[in-house]
Amino acid sequence: MFGQEFELVECRSNWGENRVYFSDSHGHVQSIATSYTDVAAVDPFVEIAAGRSYFRFDDLIRLVELLERLR
């Protein structure tokens, strides 16, 4: 669907995930995660990191805690 434009029907949170609902070329309502679209605001971390960092500090701390528990 990359590069295509669709008519936005609704944005809402379902099961803890933000979703975008749109009408496809057949007129059926479909949904995808908002993060896969340009409807969502740009994540400030991603914008500031500008490709220099792939991991957030808090995520790395949680990863270390998980690895320590698995040991």
Helices and strands as residue ranges (DSSP letters): E 7-14, E 17-23, E 29-33, G 34-36, H 44-49, H 57-70
